[in-house]
Amino acid sequence: MKRLLSSLTSKTGGHSQGQTFIIIAAGFLALVAFVGLAVDLGIVFLSYAKLGRGVDAAALAAASQIREGRTLAEMQEAAENALAVNGVNYTSVVLEMCDYAHPDPNSQLCTEPYPKKLVRVTVSATTPLAFLRVLGFNDISLTASAISEAASMDVVLVIDISESMAWDKPIGDPLRDPNYCNDTSTFPGSEDGVNERSPFPGGTPGECHPFEEVKNAAGEFILRILDKDADEEEDRLAIVTFGNGWSSDEDLGTFVRTVGDGTGWTSDRDEAMNVVKNLKVFSPNYCNNPDGSINQYWGPCRQYAPFTPNPEDPNNFVGKMYCFSCGDHPSGFDGSTKTSTNIGGGLLMAGNMFAAGTREDALWIVVLLTDGMANATNADSSDDVHDFSTYPIGFCPNEWVMPLCQDEDVTTRHDKTADPDHYDADDYARDMADFVGCYPTQQSAACGSTQGQGAVIFTIGLGNGVLDTINEVNGKPYGAALLRYIAAVGDDGDADTDLCEHYWNNPSEWEEWCGNYYFSPEGDQLSAVFQDIASRIFTRLNR
């Protein structure tokens, strides 16, 4: 032992035995401290990761409340609930949004030139320590924040203004005549039951039904989308209406109706509401023939005789008051000039809106409402309504076969170039649906070579007009089949995954809401449809 001690003493340069033990003990303590610190650091890293996940969830939960018009207190409650679900024992939660009345130019929440729906959630939490408690450090405070965005939206409302939007009234009732029920001097906003529920000050002008209900529901939807003053509003809206595909009159043809910043987009709810309030149902005036004479047959619709389905005699074909446009063809009647449900043209104009003042970070949405099937298209480049030699106007494979401008087979898709003789209004509308809904890159094989806009599309079928004309080949209604196709493309970029494919077994299933397709049997149910669409707005984590 003496030799060992002597040896140790010599190797430590003369240190005493006690000093040697102190060094060894200190080294051991350092090793234990290092291990303990590593354990505590592991606890801190795990706690911070958990806090980060919780803060992300809290930010998303808070942002999801923006779309529902919640207060800051309600948004904070949603954030706190998300933290609790994720097991975060927080000590404080701070929720911030941009104050556009006093914007901070250095704030991540105040954006230019377009405001965004950004919310920042900052959470503090305390994590108990293990080893460092021995040294008097019982816990450590952690802070994390996340910014989430309720997707700013560019929404295009595409509204059918065809004459059937006055057909809730029975044949023979003057209110079935758009020329009469559009008259705002006679019906400035009466005190009927519908106007009592009107979102427009002074009621909804006109007395065309179900069009009055369409305008009311669209107005309520606008108020949910554009829910702030114009200079603070993060969302934009455009309104497209479609009638026929060739008229230069915006109350008859297919047009973007909003003005906004010159692109057709507006963030001003008053402007958008005023546009919808003053929309009218398709109602052509007397038509001037190319020779200057007046064609008395086709408008205004003031003929109330019982329906006599005799297409060879226009004086008898008056019961449904079709409000036909100019088109007295020398060799017979041409259906392409007498139709007013240009669904394809409305979709084309909606898709083009996303190329006007493009906001790539916005959610692109199209909401299409119609009460019938496609029976009109935009005019072809060589068409001239005053030159009968260029007829048909647009893509209409028949002259006068019901249903007009249909090839009587919605199951067969025709190519405009390869099979022009069979390319019809239904084919045209499906092509335009692909243009709006297919993705611009990495598009599905079902989209072919179409590089679309990648917009989300919702379709609304209103009334029996989308159900009561049955396809001769497969027994499916023209209107519902088309609207379900459009909705399938607008759901995920192609029609391969059709969430409505199992709802064709019987006519009652044609009315089922499925995927992005909605059906409203009457105008009174439209408010619920628009509310459901508004509730399906997505949020996404921004950073």
Secondary structure, DSSP 4 states (H G I P E B T S, - for coil): -HHHHHHHHHHTTT--HHHHHHHHHHHHHHHHHHHHHHHHHHHHHHHHHHHHHHHHHHHHHHHHHHTTT--HHHHHHHHHHHHHHTT--EEEEEEE---TTS--TT-TTS-SSS--EEEEEEEEEEEE-SGGGGGT--EEEEEEEEEEEE--EEEEEEEE--GGGGTTSPTT-GGG-HHHHT-TTT-SS--SHHHHT-SSTT------TTHHHHHHHHHHHHHHHS-S-TTT---EEEEEEES-SS-SSTTTSEEE---TTTTS-B--HHHHHHHHHT-------PEEPTTS-EE-SSSS----PPP---TT-TTTTTTT-----S---TTS--GGGS----HHHHHHHHHHHTTSS--TTSEEEEEEEESS-----PPPTT--TT-GGGPSSSS-S-SS-SSTT--S-TTS---TTT-TTT--HHHHHHHHHHHHHS-SSS--GGGTT------EEEEEEESGGGTSSB-TTT--BHHHHHHHHHHHHHHHSSSSS-TTTT--SSGGGGG--BTTEEEESSGGGHHHHHHHHHHT--EEE--
